[in-house]
Each structure stands twice: as C-alpha cells, then as structure tokens.
Amino acid sequence: MEVINEKKIIGPSKLTKYEKARIIGARALQISMGAPPLIMTSAKSPIEIAEEELKEKVLPITIRRKLPDGRYQDIPIKWLLE
C-alpha cells in the first residue's frame, strides 16, 4: 500500500458528520470507562465532555481516509477543524 503524506487532503477538507460522530462516540466511551477529561468543564455527560474536547481542538486524533484503490492518507484532526 502506498501512503500519501502530502498536505493535499483526500475527500472533504472538513470533518464529515460520520467522522465527528465516531470521534465523539469513541471519546465518550473512554471517558465513561474512567479516562480523565482533557479539559476542565462543567458538563456532566461523557458525550457533552467529548463534544467540548472536540470543539476546543485538544483531542490527539488522526483520521485515516481510504480510497477504493487501497491508498490512504492520515490527516490530523486539527487540519479538519480549521
């Protein structure tokens, strides 16, 4: 497999609603299992905390976008939230 490491982004230049839902769901699960929040917040629900972390751009997450031909690109989440 060939890895694309250039700044050119495969697909939309913003975070899709599916990627956003996956990130919030995965982070909320981590928080509900005892992971410490990355920001100070008054939110009570793990989902609300995860949404605020995403909004504040503190999550160290990389999105992997794949193409039908097998190529992929790893994109830091900060590039997609700008």
Biopython code that builds the backbone (N, CA, C, O; Angstrom):
import numpy as np
from Bio.PDB.StructureBuilder import StructureBuilder

atoms = [
    (1, "MET", "N", (0.826, -1.191, 0.000)),
    (1, "MET", "CA", (0.000, 0.000, 0.000)),
    (1, "MET", "C", (0.864, 1.246, 0.000)),
    (1, "MET", "O", (1.903, 1.300, 0.658)),
    (2, "GLU", "N", (0.434, 2.215, -0.724)),
    (2, "GLU", "CA", (1.153, 3.468, -0.802)),
    (2, "GLU", "C", (0.534, 4.446, 0.188)),
    (2, "GLU", "O", (-0.687, 4.586, 0.246)),
    (3, "VAL", "N", (1.355, 5.106, 0.948)),
    (3, "VAL", "CA", (0.889, 6.092, 1.914)),
    (3, "VAL", "C", (1.097, 7.479, 1.335)),
    (3, "VAL", "O", (2.172, 7.798, 0.827)),
    (4, "ILE", "N", (0.068, 8.293, 1.414)),
    (4, "ILE", "CA", (0.135, 9.659, 0.910)),
    (4, "ILE", "C", (0.411, 10.572, 2.107)),
    (4, "ILE", "O", (-0.420, 10.668, 3.010)),
    (5, "ASN", "N", (1.553, 11.236, 2.124)),
    (5, "ASN", "CA", (1.929, 12.075, 3.263)),
    (5, "ASN", "C", (1.932, 13.561, 2.936)),
    (5, "ASN", "O", (2.376, 14.363, 3.757)),
    (6, "GLU", "N", (1.461, 13.938, 1.793)),
    (6, "GLU", "CA", (1.481, 15.334, 1.428)),
    (6, "GLU", "C", (0.294, 16.065, 2.053)),
    (6, "GLU", "O", (-0.620, 15.425, 2.573)),
    (7, "LYS", "N", (0.298, 17.378, 2.009)),
    (7, "LYS", "CA", (-0.744, 18.205, 2.631)),
    (7, "LYS", "C", (-2.082, 18.090, 1.906)),
    (7, "LYS", "O", (-3.120, 18.380, 2.501)),
    (8, "LYS", "N", (-2.089, 17.673, 0.632)),
    (8, "LYS", "CA", (-3.321, 17.527, -0.121)),
    (8, "LYS", "C", (-4.224, 16.520, 0.586)),
    (8, "LYS", "O", (-3.794, 15.411, 0.902)),
    (9, "ILE", "N", (-5.456, 16.903, 0.829)),
    (9, "ILE", "CA", (-6.372, 16.073, 1.614)),
    (9, "ILE", "C", (-7.313, 15.308, 0.689)),
    (9, "ILE", "O", (-7.914, 15.872, -0.225)),
    (10, "ILE", "N", (-7.423, 14.009, 0.954)),
    (10, "ILE", "CA", (-8.355, 13.166, 0.217)),
    (10, "ILE", "C", (-9.747, 13.429, 0.765)),
    (10, "ILE", "O", (-9.953, 13.409, 1.978)),
    (11, "GLY", "N", (-10.698, 13.674, -0.116)),
    (11, "GLY", "CA", (-12.072, 13.888, 0.322)),
    (11, "GLY", "C", (-12.303, 15.312, 0.787)),
    (11, "GLY", "O", (-11.545, 16.218, 0.442)),
    (12, "PRO", "N", (-13.363, 15.507, 1.579)),
    (12, "PRO", "CA", (-13.704, 16.864, 2.025)),
    (12, "PRO", "C", (-12.621, 17.444, 2.936)),
    (12, "PRO", "O", (-11.943, 16.712, 3.658)),
    (13, "SER", "N", (-12.471, 18.769, 2.891)),
    (13, "SER", "CA", (-11.454, 19.426, 3.708)),
    (13, "SER", "C", (-11.947, 19.719, 5.118)),
    (13, "SER", "O", (-11.233, 20.329, 5.913)),
    (14, "LYS", "N", (-13.161, 19.288, 5.428)),
    (14, "LYS", "CA", (-13.729, 19.445, 6.763)),
    (14, "LYS", "C", (-14.037, 18.062, 7.331)),
    (14, "LYS", "O", (-14.080, 17.073, 6.599)),
    (15, "LEU", "N", (-14.245, 18.008, 8.610)),
    (15, "LEU", "CA", (-14.626, 16.777, 9.282)),
    (15, "LEU", "C", (-16.050, 16.416, 8.868)),
    (15, "LEU", "O", (-16.947, 17.252, 8.979)),
    (16, "THR", "N", (-16.279, 15.192, 8.394)),
    (16, "THR", "CA", (-17.630, 14.804, 7.996)),
    (16, "THR", "C", (-18.463, 14.491, 9.228)),
    (16, "THR", "O", (-17.916, 14.275, 10.310)),
    (17, "LYS", "N", (-19.779, 14.464, 9.073)),
    (17, "LYS", "CA", (-20.648, 14.178, 10.214)),
    (17, "LYS", "C", (-20.433, 12.759, 10.732)),
    (17, "LYS", "O", (-20.644, 12.495, 11.916)),
    (18, "TYR", "N", (-20.019, 11.853, 9.868)),
    (18, "TYR", "CA", (-19.764, 10.466, 10.282)),
    (18, "TYR", "C", (-18.470, 10.365, 11.088)),
    (18, "TYR", "O", (-18.401, 9.641, 12.081)),
    (19, "GLU", "N", (-17.450, 11.098, 10.650)),
    (19, "GLU", "CA", (-16.191, 11.124, 11.391)),
    (19, "GLU", "C", (-16.391, 11.779, 12.752)),
    (19, "GLU", "O", (-15.859, 11.315, 13.761)),
    (20, "LYS", "N", (-17.162, 12.858, 12.768)),
    (20, "LYS", "CA", (-17.437, 13.562, 14.022)),
    (20, "LYS", "C", (-18.177, 12.648, 15.001)),
    (20, "LYS", "O", (-17.829, 12.598, 16.181)),
    (21, "ALA", "N", (-19.185, 11.934, 14.527)),
    (21, "ALA", "CA", (-19.945, 11.023, 15.388)),
    (21, "ALA", "C", (-19.058, 9.907, 15.925)),
    (21, "ALA", "O", (-19.178, 9.526, 17.089)),
    (22, "ARG", "N", (-18.177, 9.387, 15.094)),
    (22, "ARG", "CA", (-17.272, 8.308, 15.506)),
    (22, "ARG", "C", (-16.291, 8.787, 16.571)),
    (22, "ARG", "O", (-16.035, 8.083, 17.548)),
    (23, "ILE", "N", (-15.745, 9.983, 16.382)),
    (23, "ILE", "CA", (-14.790, 10.546, 17.324)),
    (23, "ILE", "C", (-15.462, 10.819, 18.670)),
    (23, "ILE", "O", (-14.934, 10.443, 19.717)),
    (24, "ILE", "N", (-16.622, 11.471, 18.642)),
    (24, "ILE", "CA", (-17.325, 11.785, 19.888)),
    (24, "ILE", "C", (-17.736, 10.512, 20.609)),
    (24, "ILE", "O", (-17.603, 10.422, 21.830)),
    (25, "GLY", "N", (-18.235, 9.523, 19.868)),
    (25, "GLY", "CA", (-18.645, 8.264, 20.483)),
    (25, "GLY", "C", (-17.489, 7.517, 21.113)),
    (25, "GLY", "O", (-17.618, 6.995, 22.221)),
    (26, "ALA", "N", (-16.356, 7.456, 20.421)),
    (26, "ALA", "CA", (-15.187, 6.752, 20.952)),
    (26, "ALA", "C", (-14.637, 7.470, 22.178)),
    (26, "ALA", "O", (-14.286, 6.826, 23.167)),
    (27, "ARG", "N", (-14.559, 8.781, 22.124)),
    (27, "ARG", "CA", (-14.030, 9.540, 23.268)),
    (27, "ARG", "C", (-14.989, 9.482, 24.458)),
    (27, "ARG", "O", (-14.541, 9.385, 25.601)),
    (28, "ALA", "N", (-16.300, 9.540, 24.210)),
    (28, "ALA", "CA", (-17.275, 9.432, 25.297)),
    (28, "ALA", "C", (-17.173, 8.067, 25.975)),
    (28, "ALA", "O", (-17.316, 7.972, 27.194)),
    (29, "LEU", "N", (-16.931, 7.019, 25.205)),
    (29, "LEU", "CA", (-16.743, 5.684, 25.777)),
    (29, "LEU", "C", (-15.502, 5.654, 26.668)),
    (29, "LEU", "O", (-15.537, 5.087, 27.760)),
    (30, "GLN", "N", (-14.420, 6.254, 26.212)),
    (30, "GLN", "CA", (-13.208, 6.319, 27.030)),
    (30, "GLN", "C", (-13.475, 7.044, 28.347)),
    (30, "GLN", "O", (-13.047, 6.584, 29.406)),
    (31, "ILE", "N", (-14.175, 8.167, 28.287)),
    (31, "ILE", "CA", (-14.473, 8.949, 29.489)),
    (31, "ILE", "C", (-15.365, 8.160, 30.436)),
    (31, "ILE", "O", (-15.151, 8.168, 31.648)),
    (32, "SER", "N", (-16.363, 7.479, 29.888)),
    (32, "SER", "CA", (-17.276, 6.701, 30.737)),
    (32, "SER", "C", (-16.582, 5.506, 31.385)),
    (32, "SER", "O", (-17.037, 5.007, 32.414)),
    (33, "MET", "N", (-15.474, 5.042, 30.784)),
    (33, "MET", "CA", (-14.710, 3.923, 31.351)),
    (33, "MET", "C", (-13.622, 4.401, 32.312)),
    (33, "MET", "O", (-12.843, 3.590, 32.814)),
    (34, "GLY", "N", (-13.559, 5.710, 32.575)),
    (34, "GLY", "CA", (-12.649, 6.227, 33.582)),
    (34, "GLY", "C", (-11.497, 7.071, 33.096)),
    (34, "GLY", "O", (-10.677, 7.505, 33.904)),
    (35, "ALA", "N", (-11.406, 7.321, 31.794)),
    (35, "ALA", "CA", (-10.329, 8.169, 31.282)),
    (35, "ALA", "C", (-10.552, 9.609, 31.755)),
    (35, "ALA", "O", (-11.690, 10.079, 31.780)),
    (36, "PRO", "N", (-9.485, 10.308, 32.128)),
    (36, "PRO", "CA", (-9.659, 11.688, 32.593)),
    (36, "PRO", "C", (-9.978, 12.625, 31.431)),
    (36, "PRO", "O", (-9.436, 12.463, 30.337)),
    (37, "PRO", "N", (-10.850, 13.600, 31.659)),
    (37, "PRO", "CA", (-11.121, 14.600, 30.615)),
    (37, "PRO", "C", (-9.877, 15.427, 30.327)),
    (37, "PRO", "O", (-9.064, 15.647, 31.225)),
    (38, "LEU", "N", (-9.716, 15.883, 29.103)),
    (38, "LEU", "CA", (-8.556, 16.663, 28.696)),
    (38, "LEU", "C", (-8.741, 18.157, 28.949)),
    (38, "LEU", "O", (-7.791, 18.928, 28.822)),
    (39, "ILE", "N", (-9.966, 18.573, 29.308)),
    (39, "ILE", "CA", (-10.243, 19.976, 29.598)),
    (39, "ILE", "C", (-11.063, 20.072, 30.870)),
    (39, "ILE", "O", (-11.718, 19.110, 31.272)),
    (40, "MET", "N", (-11.023, 21.227, 31.495)),
    (40, "MET", "CA", (-11.879, 21.489, 32.651)),
    (40, "MET", "C", (-13.236, 21.931, 32.113)),
    (40, "MET", "O", (-13.317, 22.844, 31.292)),
    (41, "THR", "N", (-14.293, 21.285, 32.575)),
    (41, "THR", "CA", (-15.617, 21.599, 32.071)),
    (41, "THR", "C", (-16.660, 21.345, 33.148)),
    (41, "THR", "O", (-16.431, 20.582, 34.086)),
    (42, "SER", "N", (-17.800, 21.990, 33.001)),
    (42, "SER", "CA", (-18.902, 21.782, 33.940)),
    (42, "SER", "C", (-19.904, 20.767, 33.395)),
    (42, "SER", "O", (-20.913, 20.486, 34.041)),
    (43, "ALA", "N", (-19.635, 20.219, 32.216)),
    (43, "ALA", "CA", (-20.536, 19.236, 31.608)),
    (43, "ALA", "C", (-20.559, 17.965, 32.441)),
    (43, "ALA", "O", (-19.544, 17.570, 33.015)),
    (44, "LYS", "N", (-21.708, 17.335, 32.503)),
    (44, "LYS", "CA", (-21.885, 16.129, 33.310)),
    (44, "LYS", "C", (-21.803, 14.853, 32.471)),
    (44, "LYS", "O", (-21.245, 13.855, 32.928)),
    (45, "SER", "N", (-22.337, 14.868, 31.282)),
    (45, "SER", "CA", (-22.410, 13.690, 30.428)),
    (45, "SER", "C", (-21.085, 13.461, 29.692)),
    (45, "SER", "O", (-20.448, 14.423, 29.263)),
    (46, "PRO", "N", (-20.661, 12.196, 29.542)),
    (46, "PRO", "CA", (-19.448, 11.921, 28.765)),
    (46, "PRO", "C", (-19.540, 12.423, 27.319)),
    (46, "PRO", "O", (-18.537, 12.834, 26.736)),
    (47, "ILE", "N", (-20.730, 12.387, 26.756)),
    (47, "ILE", "CA", (-20.906, 12.873, 25.378)),
    (47, "ILE", "C", (-20.686, 14.378, 25.315)),
    (47, "ILE", "O", (-20.039, 14.872, 24.392)),
    (48, "GLU", "N", (-21.222, 15.114, 26.295)),
    (48, "GLU", "CA", (-21.027, 16.561, 26.323)),
    (48, "GLU", "C", (-19.552, 16.919, 26.517)),
    (48, "GLU", "O", (-19.052, 17.865, 25.908)),
    (49, "ILE", "N", (-18.859, 16.157, 27.369)),
    (49, "ILE", "CA", (-17.430, 16.398, 27.588)),
    (49, "ILE", "C", (-16.655, 16.145, 26.295)),
    (49, "ILE", "O", (-15.786, 16.934, 25.926)),
    (50, "ALA", "N", (-16.969, 15.041, 25.606)),
    (50, "ALA", "CA", (-16.294, 14.713, 24.347)),
    (50, "ALA", "C", (-16.554, 15.782, 23.288)),
    (50, "ALA", "O", (-15.648, 16.138, 22.535)),
    (51, "GLU", "N", (-17.786, 16.299, 23.223)),
    (51, "GLU", "CA", (-18.104, 17.358, 22.262)),
    (51, "GLU", "C", (-17.303, 18.621, 22.558)),
    (51, "GLU", "O", (-16.816, 19.275, 21.636)),
    (52, "GLU", "N", (-17.163, 18.970, 23.837)),
    (52, "GLU", "CA", (-16.396, 20.159, 24.200)),
    (52, "GLU", "C", (-14.907, 19.970, 23.895)),
    (52, "GLU", "O", (-14.240, 20.908, 23.458)),
    (53, "GLU", "N", (-14.387, 18.762, 24.123)),
    (53, "GLU", "CA", (-12.984, 18.489, 23.793)),
    (53, "GLU", "C", (-12.740, 18.629, 22.295)),
    (53, "GLU", "O", (-11.719, 19.175, 21.876)),
    (54, "LEU", "N", (-13.668, 18.140, 21.498)),
    (54, "LEU", "CA", (-13.544, 18.266, 20.041)),
    (54, "LEU", "C", (-13.611, 19.737, 19.631)),
    (54, "LEU", "O", (-12.839, 20.188, 18.784)),
    (55, "LYS", "N", (-14.528, 20.471, 20.231)),
    (55, "LYS", "CA", (-14.690, 21.889, 19.922)),
    (55, "LYS", "C", (-13.433, 22.696, 20.291)),
    (55, "LYS", "O", (-13.076, 23.642, 19.589)),
    (56, "GLU", "N", (-12.768, 22.322, 21.387)),
    (56, "GLU", "CA", (-11.560, 23.012, 21.850)),
    (56, "GLU", "C", (-10.290, 22.542, 21.125)),
    (56, "GLU", "O", (-9.212, 23.090, 21.351)),
    (57, "LYS", "N", (-10.412, 21.536, 20.261)),
    (57, "LYS", "CA", (-9.299, 21.014, 19.455)),
    (57, "LYS", "C", (-8.164, 20.443, 20.301)),
    (57, "LYS", "O", (-6.992, 20.646, 19.982)),
    (58, "VAL", "N", (-8.501, 19.735, 21.371)),
    (58, "VAL", "CA", (-7.470, 19.168, 22.243)),
    (58, "VAL", "C", (-7.299, 17.661, 22.042)),
    (58, "VAL", "O", (-6.414, 17.064, 22.654)),
    (59, "LEU", "N", (-8.105, 17.045, 21.219)),
    (59, "LEU", "CA", (-8.020, 15.603, 21.023)),
    (59, "LEU", "C", (-6.858, 15.246, 20.090)),
    (59, "LEU", "O", (-6.790, 15.756, 18.972)),
    (60, "PRO", "N", (-5.951, 14.384, 20.533)),
    (60, "PRO", "CA", (-4.824, 13.969, 19.684)),
    (60, "PRO", "C", (-5.221, 12.804, 18.788)),
    (60, "PRO", "O", (-4.776, 11.673, 18.989)),
    (61, "ILE", "N", (-6.055, 13.087, 17.805)),
    (61, "ILE", "CA", (-6.615, 12.036, 16.948)),
    (61, "ILE", "C", (-6.227, 12.299, 15.499)),
    (61, "ILE", "O", (-6.127, 13.446, 15.061)),
    (62, "THR", "N", (-6.011, 11.216, 14.771)),
    (62, "THR", "CA", (-5.724, 11.286, 13.342)),
    (62, "THR", "C", (-6.800, 10.511, 12.593)),
    (62, "THR", "O", (-7.149, 9.395, 12.979)),
    (63, "ILE", "N", (-7.320, 11.096, 11.531)),
    (63, "ILE", "CA", (-8.338, 10.464, 10.692)),
    (63, "ILE", "C", (-7.627, 9.763, 9.542)),
    (63, "ILE", "O", (-6.764, 10.357, 8.896)),
    (64, "ARG", "N", (-7.977, 8.515, 9.280)),
    (64, "ARG", "CA", (-7.429, 7.786, 8.136)),
    (64, "ARG", "C", (-8.529, 7.695, 7.083)),
    (64, "ARG", "O", (-9.560, 7.057, 7.295)),
    (65, "ARG", "N", (-8.290, 8.342, 5.948)),
    (65, "ARG", "CA", (-9.238, 8.280, 4.829)),
    (65, "ARG", "C", (-8.672, 7.347, 3.779)),
    (65, "ARG", "O", (-7.529, 7.484, 3.345)),
    (66, "LYS", "N", (-9.502, 6.391, 3.380)),
    (66, "LYS", "CA", (-9.088, 5.378, 2.404)),
    (66, "LYS", "C", (-9.756, 5.627, 1.062)),
    (66, "LYS", "O", (-10.857, 6.171, 0.983)),
    (67, "LEU", "N", (-9.059, 5.214, 0.010)),
    (67, "LEU", "CA", (-9.604, 5.248, -1.342)),
    (67, "LEU", "C", (-9.904, 3.831, -1.794)),
    (67, "LEU", "O", (-9.341, 2.883, -1.246)),
    (68, "PRO", "N", (-10.778, 3.662, -2.783)),
    (68, "PRO", "CA", (-11.102, 2.313, -3.269)),
    (68, "PRO", "C", (-9.897, 1.533, -3.797)),
    (68, "PRO", "O", (-9.910, 0.302, -3.792)),
    (69, "ASP", "N", (-8.866, 2.230, -4.249)),
    (69, "ASP", "CA", (-7.694, 1.532, -4.791)),
    (69, "ASP", "C", (-6.710, 1.087, -3.704)),
    (69, "ASP", "O", (-5.653, 0.544, -4.024)),
    (70, "GLY", "N", (-7.037, 1.304, -2.434)),
    (70, "GLY", "CA", (-6.190, 0.839, -1.343)),
    (70, "GLY", "C", (-5.285, 1.892, -0.743)),
    (70, "GLY", "O", (-4.708, 1.674, 0.322)),
    (71, "ARG", "N", (-5.148, 3.028, -1.403)),
    (71, "ARG", "CA", (-4.327, 4.094, -0.838)),
    (71, "ARG", "C", (-5.068, 4.750, 0.314)),
    (71, "ARG", "O", (-6.292, 4.669, 0.408)),
    (72, "TYR", "N", (-4.307, 5.407, 1.196)),
    (72, "TYR", "CA", (-4.926, 6.117, 2.298)),
    (72, "TYR", "C", (-4.079, 7.311, 2.696)),
    (72, "TYR", "O", (-2.915, 7.428, 2.315)),
    (73, "GLN", "N", (-4.694, 8.199, 3.477)),
    (73, "GLN", "CA", (-3.993, 9.357, 3.985)),
    (73, "GLN", "C", (-4.378, 9.545, 5.442)),
    (73, "GLN", "O", (-5.562, 9.524, 5.778)),
    (74, "ASP", "N", (-3.392, 9.729, 6.310)),
    (74, "ASP", "CA", (-3.627, 10.035, 7.710)),
    (74, "ASP", "C", (-3.642, 11.550, 7.859)),
    (74, "ASP", "O", (-2.673, 12.225, 7.511)),
    (75, "ILE", "N", (-4.758, 12.087, 8.383)),
    (75, "ILE", "CA", (-4.942, 13.520, 8.482)),
    (75, "ILE", "C", (-5.142, 13.907, 9.947)),
    (75, "ILE", "O", (-6.080, 13.420, 10.578)),
    (76, "PRO", "N", (-4.288, 14.770, 10.508)),
    (76, "PRO", "CA", (-4.510, 15.221, 11.886)),
    (76, "PRO", "C", (-5.840, 15.956, 11.992)),
    (76, "PRO", "O", (-6.202, 16.724, 11.101)),
    (77, "ILE", "N", (-6.561, 15.725, 13.071)),
    (77, "ILE", "CA", (-7.889, 16.301, 13.237)),
    (77, "ILE", "C", (-7.849, 17.821, 13.242)),
    (77, "ILE", "O", (-8.826, 18.465, 12.861)),
    (78, "LYS", "N", (-6.725, 18.407, 13.670)),
    (78, "LYS", "CA", (-6.613, 19.863, 13.712)),
    (78, "LYS", "C", (-6.699, 20.470, 12.312)),
    (78, "LYS", "O", (-7.190, 21.588, 12.160)),
    (79, "TRP", "N", (-6.227, 19.748, 11.278)),
    (79, "TRP", "CA", (-6.332, 20.247, 9.905)),
    (79, "TRP", "C", (-7.787, 20.328, 9.464)),
    (79, "TRP", "O", (-8.150, 21.207, 8.684)),
    (80, "LEU", "N", (-8.619, 19.423, 9.955)),
    (80, "LEU", "CA", (-10.008, 19.351, 9.503)),
    (80, "LEU", "C", (-10.929, 20.271, 10.293)),
    (80, "LEU", "O", (-12.048, 20.538, 9.852)),
    (81, "LEU", "N", (-10.491, 20.762, 11.443)),
    (81, "LEU", "CA", (-11.331, 21.624, 12.271)),
    (81, "LEU", "C", (-11.096, 23.094, 12.016)),
    (81, "LEU", "O", (-11.798, 23.926, 12.591)),
    (82, "GLU", "N", (-10.134, 23.453, 11.175)),
    (82, "GLU", "CA", (-9.828, 24.863, 10.916)),
    (82, "GLU", "C", (-10.878, 25.511, 10.060)),
    (82, "GLU", "O", (-10.775, 26.697, 9.747)),
]
sb = StructureBuilder()
sb.init_structure("model")
sb.init_model(0)
sb.init_chain("A")
sb.init_seg("    ")
for serial, (resi, resn, name, xyz) in enumerate(atoms, 1):
    if name == "N":
        sb.init_residue(resn, " ", resi, " ")
    sb.init_atom(name, np.array(xyz, "f"), 0.0, 1.0, " ", f" {name:<3s}", serial, name[0])
structure = sb.get_structure()
